[in-house]
Amino acid sequence: MTFNHNSAGLALVGLLCLSSSVLLAMQRGWRGGGGYQDRGSRAGVPMWDHDKNFDHDAFRFARVIYRSDGGRYGRGRGGGWDTDYPDADLNFSLRLRQLTSIKVNPDPIQLELTDPRIFDYPFLYMIEVGRMSLSEVEIAAMRKYCLNGGFIMVDDFWGDGALLNMRHYAKLAFPEREPEEVPLDHQIFQCVYPLEEKPQIPSIHSWQGPGGDTYEWGHDYGQFGSAPHYMAIYDDARRIMMFICHNTDLGDGWEREGENADYFQEVAVKKSYPLGINIVTYAMTH
């Protein structure tokens, strides 16, 4: 199956540019108090009308389910596939609908790589892959998905061991390809919100710490350092198939937006949402 990235329902005409008016609108839209503790509802995220007869013409946030038993290079630290779930998925879906003309399904979905329904979703989200373990069948499914036009965003994993674990499975899926650092002038950083730097997005706990750190504590920063790395695995046409966000945490910027007004304004509004929207826009149009 090959994805159709030109669906009329996903037309990106009228995407908003990052401006003071957009920032002000988002700041005024801060949902103080959040719903982080309320796992039995939509975490305070409002429902919106969605025509289920046109599901294939709407973006739906799709999160990958995987085993997390330490991985090949895991250091026994970190979460699993459900880190920041469901708040990150719900909040990002809401903001994507508010800030773009993309039609958005209000109900995120969670899928295993072996689920044939992954081919209904041209964007997949994977998080905390430092302890991830994939079977041969899952690796083969990931390769097929990407080579047939799918896009995977990998987020929120820190330190050398986590990166080595991710690269191990990427190499098994794509033995003929290597992850490449993505330059700042690439479309994925510039297509909707022009970014002046590659942002490092910290967890709210690191950001609130005494040092106001932009990196997360307690990880094995060695050869690859603690700076953010944005890497890509490309197909033969130089389309990004897998966008790897290492030493940064977009998901926390989405999940925790309702917990602290300053974190929302400085991290979510200025970093995690602009980059997230750029990533989805790129995924849906290439």
C-alpha positions as a Markdown table, in Angstrom:
| # | Residue | x | y | z |
|---|---|---|---|---|
| 1 | Met | 0.0 | 0.0 | 0.0 |
| 2 | Thr | 1.2 | 3.5 | -0.8 |
| 3 | Phe | -0.1 | 6.5 | 1.1 |
| 4 | Asn | -2.0 | 9.3 | -0.6 |
| 5 | His | -0.5 | 12.5 | 0.8 |
| 6 | Asn | -2.6 | 14.8 | -1.4 |
| 7 | Ser | -6.0 | 14.0 | 0.1 |
| 8 | Ala | -8.3 | 17.0 | -0.2 |
| 9 | Gly | -9.2 | 16.6 | 3.5 |
| 10 | Leu | -5.6 | 17.2 | 4.5 |
| 11 | Ala | -5.1 | 20.2 | 2.2 |
| 12 | Leu | -2.8 | 22.6 | 4.0 |
| 13 | Val | -4.1 | 25.8 | 2.4 |
| 14 | Gly | -4.3 | 28.6 | 5.0 |
| 15 | Leu | -1.8 | 27.3 | 7.5 |
| 16 | Leu | -1.1 | 29.9 | 10.1 |
| 17 | Cys | 2.4 | 31.5 | 10.3 |
| 18 | Leu | 4.1 | 31.8 | 13.7 |
| 19 | Ser | 3.4 | 35.4 | 14.7 |
| 20 | Ser | 2.7 | 37.5 | 17.8 |
| 21 | Ser | -1.0 | 37.0 | 17.2 |
| 22 | Val | -0.8 | 33.2 | 17.1 |
| 23 | Leu | 1.4 | 33.2 | 20.2 |
| 24 | Leu | -1.1 | 35.5 | 22.0 |
| 25 | Ala | -4.0 | 33.3 | 21.0 |
| 26 | Met | -2.3 | 30.2 | 22.4 |
| 27 | Gln | -1.2 | 31.9 | 25.6 |
| 28 | Arg | -4.8 | 33.0 | 26.2 |
| 29 | Gly | -5.8 | 29.4 | 25.4 |
| 30 | Trp | -3.8 | 27.9 | 28.3 |
| 31 | Arg | -5.9 | 25.4 | 30.0 |
| 32 | Gly | -4.6 | 26.0 | 33.5 |
| 33 | Gly | -4.7 | 23.0 | 35.8 |
| 34 | Gly | -4.6 | 20.6 | 32.9 |
| 35 | Gly | -6.1 | 17.1 | 33.3 |
| 36 | Tyr | -2.9 | 15.1 | 33.9 |
| 37 | Gln | -4.3 | 13.3 | 36.9 |
| 38 | Asp | -7.7 | 12.5 | 35.2 |
| 39 | Arg | -7.0 | 9.4 | 33.1 |
| 40 | Gly | -10.6 | 8.5 | 32.9 |
| 41 | Ser | -11.6 | 11.3 | 30.5 |
| 42 | Arg | -10.2 | 13.5 | 27.7 |
| 43 | Ala | -8.0 | 15.2 | 30.3 |
| 44 | Gly | -9.9 | 18.5 | 29.9 |
| 45 | Val | -9.5 | 18.5 | 26.1 |
| 46 | Pro | -12.8 | 19.4 | 24.5 |
| 47 | Met | -14.4 | 17.2 | 21.9 |
| 48 | Trp | -15.1 | 18.6 | 18.4 |
| 49 | Asp | -17.4 | 17.5 | 15.6 |
| 50 | His | -15.9 | 14.9 | 13.3 |
| 51 | Asp | -17.6 | 13.3 | 10.3 |
| 52 | Lys | -16.7 | 9.6 | 10.6 |
| 53 | Asn | -17.7 | 9.1 | 7.0 |
| 54 | Phe | -14.5 | 10.9 | 6.0 |
| 55 | Asp | -12.0 | 9.3 | 8.4 |
| 56 | His | -9.4 | 8.9 | 5.7 |
| 57 | Asp | -9.5 | 12.6 | 5.0 |
| 58 | Ala | -8.6 | 13.6 | 8.5 |
| 59 | Phe | -5.3 | 13.4 | 10.5 |
| 60 | Arg | -5.4 | 11.0 | 13.4 |
| 61 | Phe | -2.6 | 10.9 | 15.9 |
| 62 | Ala | -1.4 | 7.3 | 15.9 |
| 63 | Arg | 1.0 | 6.0 | 18.6 |
| 64 | Val | 3.0 | 2.8 | 18.3 |
| 65 | Ile | 2.7 | 0.1 | 21.0 |
| 66 | Tyr | 5.9 | -1.9 | 21.7 |
| 67 | Arg | 7.6 | -4.0 | 24.3 |
| 68 | Ser | 9.9 | -2.2 | 26.7 |
| 69 | Asp | 12.0 | -4.8 | 28.5 |
| 70 | Gly | 15.4 | -3.2 | 28.5 |
| 71 | Gly | 16.4 | -3.3 | 24.8 |
| 72 | Arg | 19.8 | -4.2 | 23.5 |
| 73 | Tyr | 21.6 | -1.1 | 24.8 |
| 74 | Gly | 19.0 | 0.0 | 27.4 |
| 75 | Arg | 20.3 | 1.2 | 30.8 |
| 76 | Gly | 17.1 | 0.2 | 32.7 |
| 77 | Arg | 15.9 | 3.8 | 32.9 |
| 78 | Gly | 13.0 | 5.5 | 31.2 |
| 79 | Gly | 9.4 | 4.8 | 30.3 |
| 80 | Gly | 7.7 | 2.8 | 27.6 |
| 81 | Trp | 5.3 | 3.3 | 24.7 |
| 82 | Asp | 2.7 | 5.0 | 26.8 |
| 83 | Thr | 4.9 | 7.8 | 28.2 |
| 84 | Asp | 3.0 | 11.1 | 28.2 |
| 85 | Tyr | -0.2 | 9.2 | 27.1 |
| 86 | Pro | -3.0 | 10.2 | 26.7 |
| 87 | Asp | -2.5 | 13.9 | 27.4 |
| 88 | Ala | 0.2 | 14.5 | 24.8 |
| 89 | Asp | -1.8 | 12.9 | 22.0 |
| 90 | Leu | -5.0 | 14.8 | 22.9 |
| 91 | Asn | -3.4 | 18.2 | 23.4 |
| 92 | Phe | -1.4 | 18.0 | 20.2 |
| 93 | Ser | -4.5 | 17.0 | 18.3 |
| 94 | Leu | -6.4 | 20.0 | 19.7 |
| 95 | Arg | -3.6 | 22.4 | 18.9 |
| 96 | Leu | -3.1 | 21.0 | 15.4 |
| 97 | Arg | -6.8 | 21.6 | 14.7 |
| 98 | Gln | -6.7 | 25.2 | 16.2 |
| 99 | Leu | -3.5 | 26.3 | 14.5 |
| 100 | Thr | -3.9 | 24.8 | 11.0 |
| 101 | Ser | -6.5 | 24.1 | 8.5 |
| 102 | Ile | -5.9 | 20.3 | 8.8 |
| 103 | Lys | -9.0 | 18.3 | 9.6 |
| 104 | Val | -8.2 | 16.4 | 12.8 |
| 105 | Asn | -9.8 | 13.3 | 14.3 |
| 106 | Pro | -10.3 | 14.1 | 18.0 |
| 107 | Asp | -9.6 | 10.5 | 19.1 |
| 108 | Pro | -6.0 | 9.4 | 18.9 |
| 109 | Ile | -5.3 | 5.7 | 18.3 |
| 110 | Gln | -2.7 | 3.2 | 19.6 |
| 111 | Leu | -1.4 | 0.4 | 17.3 |
| 112 | Glu | 1.3 | -2.3 | 17.2 |
| 113 | Leu | 3.6 | -2.3 | 14.2 |
| 114 | Thr | 2.1 | -5.6 | 13.2 |
| 115 | Asp | -1.4 | -4.2 | 13.0 |
| 116 | Pro | -2.4 | -3.9 | 9.3 |
| 117 | Arg | -4.2 | -0.7 | 10.2 |
| 118 | Ile | -1.0 | 1.2 | 10.4 |
| 119 | Phe | -1.3 | 1.7 | 6.7 |
| 120 | Asp | -4.3 | 3.8 | 7.3 |
| 121 | Tyr | -2.2 | 6.3 | 9.2 |
| 122 | Pro | 0.7 | 8.0 | 7.3 |
| 123 | Phe | 2.1 | 9.4 | 10.6 |
| 124 | Leu | 3.2 | 7.2 | 13.5 |
| 125 | Tyr | 4.6 | 8.4 | 16.9 |
| 126 | Met | 7.1 | 6.4 | 18.9 |
| 127 | Ile | 8.4 | 7.5 | 22.3 |
| 128 | Glu | 11.0 | 6.4 | 24.9 |
| 129 | Val | 12.7 | 3.9 | 22.6 |
| 130 | Gly | 15.8 | 3.5 | 24.8 |
| 131 | Arg | 14.4 | 0.3 | 26.3 |
| 132 | Met | 12.4 | -0.8 | 23.3 |
| 133 | Ser | 12.6 | -4.4 | 22.0 |
| 134 | Leu | 11.2 | -5.2 | 18.5 |
| 135 | Ser | 10.7 | -8.7 | 17.0 |
| 136 | Glu | 11.7 | -9.6 | 13.5 |
| 137 | Val | 8.1 | -9.4 | 12.4 |
| 138 | Glu | 7.8 | -5.8 | 13.9 |
| 139 | Ile | 11.1 | -4.8 | 12.3 |
| 140 | Ala | 9.9 | -6.0 | 8.9 |
| 141 | Ala | 6.6 | -4.2 | 9.3 |
| 142 | Met | 8.3 | -1.0 | 10.2 |
| 143 | Arg | 10.4 | -1.3 | 7.0 |
| 144 | Lys | 7.4 | -2.0 | 4.8 |
| 145 | Tyr | 5.5 | 0.9 | 6.3 |
| 146 | Cys | 8.2 | 3.4 | 5.8 |
| 147 | Leu | 9.2 | 2.3 | 2.3 |
| 148 | Asn | 5.5 | 2.5 | 1.2 |
| 149 | Gly | 5.2 | 6.1 | 2.1 |
| 150 | Gly | 4.8 | 6.1 | 5.9 |
| 151 | Phe | 6.5 | 8.5 | 8.3 |
| 152 | Ile | 7.6 | 7.7 | 11.9 |
| 153 | Met | 8.5 | 10.3 | 14.5 |
| 154 | Val | 10.7 | 9.0 | 17.3 |
| 155 | Asp | 10.7 | 11.2 | 20.4 |
| 156 | Asp | 11.9 | 11.6 | 24.0 |
| 157 | Phe | 14.9 | 9.3 | 24.5 |
| 158 | Trp | 18.1 | 10.6 | 26.1 |
| 159 | Gly | 21.7 | 9.6 | 26.4 |
| 160 | Asp | 24.1 | 7.2 | 24.5 |
| 161 | Gly | 22.6 | 3.9 | 25.5 |
| 162 | Ala | 19.1 | 4.9 | 24.3 |
| 163 | Leu | 20.5 | 6.2 | 21.0 |
| 164 | Leu | 22.4 | 3.0 | 20.4 |
| 165 | Asn | 19.3 | 1.0 | 21.0 |
| 166 | Met | 17.3 | 3.1 | 18.5 |
| 167 | Arg | 20.1 | 2.9 | 15.9 |
| 168 | His | 20.3 | -0.9 | 16.4 |
| 169 | Tyr | 16.7 | -1.4 | 15.4 |
| 170 | Ala | 16.9 | 1.2 | 12.6 |
| 171 | Lys | 19.8 | -0.7 | 11.2 |
| 172 | Leu | 17.9 | -3.9 | 11.3 |
| 173 | Ala | 15.0 | -2.3 | 9.4 |
| 174 | Phe | 17.2 | -0.4 | 7.0 |
| 175 | Pro | 20.6 | -2.1 | 6.7 |
| 176 | Glu | 21.4 | -0.1 | 3.5 |
| 177 | Arg | 20.8 | 3.3 | 5.2 |
| 178 | Glu | 22.2 | 5.4 | 8.0 |
| 179 | Pro | 20.6 | 8.1 | 10.1 |
| 180 | Glu | 21.7 | 11.5 | 9.0 |
| 181 | Glu | 21.7 | 14.7 | 11.0 |
| 182 | Val | 19.1 | 17.0 | 9.6 |
| 183 | Pro | 20.2 | 20.6 | 8.9 |
| 184 | Leu | 18.3 | 23.6 | 10.3 |
| 185 | Asp | 17.4 | 24.8 | 6.8 |
| 186 | His | 15.6 | 21.6 | 5.9 |
| 187 | Gln | 11.9 | 21.9 | 5.2 |
| 188 | Ile | 10.9 | 20.0 | 8.3 |
| 189 | Phe | 12.3 | 22.9 | 10.5 |
| 190 | Gln | 10.9 | 25.7 | 8.2 |
| 191 | Cys | 7.8 | 24.6 | 6.4 |
| 192 | Val | 5.2 | 26.3 | 8.6 |
| 193 | Tyr | 7.0 | 27.9 | 11.6 |
| 194 | Pro | 10.5 | 29.0 | 10.6 |
| 195 | Leu | 12.7 | 27.9 | 13.4 |
| 196 | Glu | 15.9 | 29.8 | 14.2 |
| 197 | Glu | 17.5 | 26.9 | 16.1 |
| 198 | Lys | 17.0 | 23.2 | 16.7 |
| 199 | Pro | 15.1 | 23.3 | 20.0 |
| 200 | Gln | 15.9 | 21.2 | 23.0 |
| 201 | Ile | 12.7 | 20.6 | 24.8 |
| 202 | Pro | 13.1 | 19.5 | 28.4 |
| 203 | Ser | 10.7 | 17.7 | 30.7 |
| 204 | Ile | 8.8 | 20.0 | 33.0 |
| 205 | His | 10.7 | 18.6 | 36.0 |
| 206 | Ser | 14.1 | 19.5 | 34.4 |
| 207 | Trp | 12.8 | 22.9 | 33.4 |
| 208 | Gln | 11.5 | 23.7 | 36.9 |
| 209 | Gly | 14.8 | 22.6 | 38.5 |
| 210 | Pro | 17.1 | 25.0 | 40.2 |
| 211 | Gly | 19.3 | 25.2 | 37.1 |
| 212 | Gly | 16.4 | 25.6 | 34.6 |
| 213 | Asp | 18.0 | 22.9 | 32.5 |
| 214 | Thr | 17.1 | 22.2 | 28.9 |
| 215 | Tyr | 18.3 | 18.6 | 29.1 |
| 216 | Glu | 17.1 | 15.8 | 31.4 |
| 217 | Trp | 19.1 | 14.6 | 34.3 |
| 218 | Gly | 20.5 | 11.2 | 35.0 |
| 219 | His | 21.3 | 9.9 | 31.6 |
| 220 | Asp | 24.5 | 8.5 | 30.1 |
| 221 | Tyr | 25.7 | 11.5 | 28.1 |
| 222 | Gly | 29.0 | 10.4 | 26.6 |
| 223 | Gln | 30.1 | 10.1 | 23.0 |
| 224 | Phe | 26.9 | 11.8 | 21.7 |
| 225 | Gly | 26.7 | 14.5 | 24.4 |
| 226 | Ser | 23.7 | 16.2 | 25.9 |
| 227 | Ala | 22.8 | 18.5 | 23.0 |
| 228 | Pro | 19.7 | 17.7 | 20.9 |
| 229 | His | 20.1 | 15.7 | 17.7 |
| 230 | Tyr | 17.5 | 15.6 | 15.0 |
| 231 | Met | 18.3 | 12.7 | 12.6 |
| 232 | Ala | 16.5 | 11.3 | 9.6 |
| 233 | Ile | 16.4 | 8.1 | 7.6 |
| 234 | Tyr | 15.6 | 8.9 | 4.0 |
| 235 | Asp | 14.2 | 6.9 | 1.2 |
| 236 | Asp | 15.7 | 6.9 | -2.3 |
| 237 | Ala | 13.9 | 10.1 | -3.2 |
| 238 | Arg | 15.3 | 11.8 | -0.1 |
| 239 | Arg | 11.9 | 11.9 | 1.6 |
| 240 | Ile | 12.3 | 11.5 | 5.4 |
| 241 | Met | 10.8 | 8.2 | 6.4 |
| 242 | Met | 11.9 | 8.3 | 10.1 |
| 243 | Phe | 12.5 | 11.5 | 12.0 |
| 244 | Ile | 14.5 | 10.8 | 15.2 |
| 245 | Cys | 14.4 | 13.4 | 17.9 |
| 246 | His | 17.2 | 12.5 | 20.4 |
| 247 | Asn | 17.9 | 14.4 | 23.7 |
| 248 | Thr | 14.7 | 16.3 | 23.4 |
| 249 | Asp | 11.1 | 15.8 | 24.6 |
| 250 | Leu | 8.3 | 17.3 | 22.4 |
| 251 | Gly | 5.8 | 15.0 | 24.1 |
| 252 | Asp | 6.3 | 16.6 | 27.5 |
| 253 | Gly | 5.8 | 20.0 | 26.0 |
| 254 | Trp | 2.4 | 18.8 | 24.7 |
| 255 | Glu | 1.4 | 16.7 | 27.7 |
| 256 | Arg | 2.3 | 19.2 | 30.5 |
| 257 | Glu | 0.9 | 22.3 | 28.9 |
| 258 | Gly | -1.8 | 22.7 | 31.5 |
| 259 | Glu | 0.4 | 22.4 | 34.5 |
| 260 | Asn | 2.5 | 25.6 | 34.5 |
| 261 | Ala | 1.7 | 28.8 | 32.6 |
| 262 | Asp | 5.4 | 29.7 | 32.1 |
| 263 | Tyr | 6.3 | 26.2 | 30.8 |
| 264 | Phe | 3.3 | 26.4 | 28.4 |
| 265 | Gln | 4.4 | 29.8 | 27.0 |
| 266 | Glu | 8.1 | 29.3 | 26.9 |
| 267 | Val | 8.3 | 25.6 | 26.0 |
| 268 | Ala | 5.0 | 24.4 | 24.5 |
| 269 | Val | 4.1 | 27.6 | 22.5 |
| 270 | Lys | 7.6 | 28.5 | 21.3 |
| 271 | Lys | 9.1 | 25.1 | 20.8 |
| 272 | Ser | 7.2 | 21.8 | 21.0 |
| 273 | Tyr | 4.0 | 22.9 | 19.1 |
| 274 | Pro | 5.7 | 24.8 | 16.3 |
| 275 | Leu | 8.2 | 21.9 | 15.7 |
| 276 | Gly | 5.4 | 19.3 | 16.1 |
| 277 | Ile | 3.2 | 21.0 | 13.6 |
| 278 | Asn | 6.1 | 21.3 | 11.1 |
| 279 | Ile | 6.8 | 17.6 | 11.5 |
| 280 | Val | 3.2 | 16.6 | 10.8 |
| 281 | Thr | 2.9 | 19.0 | 7.9 |
| 282 | Tyr | 6.0 | 17.6 | 6.3 |
| 283 | Ala | 4.8 | 14.0 | 6.9 |
| 284 | Met | 1.4 | 14.7 | 5.3 |
| 285 | Thr | 2.8 | 16.5 | 2.2 |
| 286 | His | 5.7 | 14.4 | 1.2 |
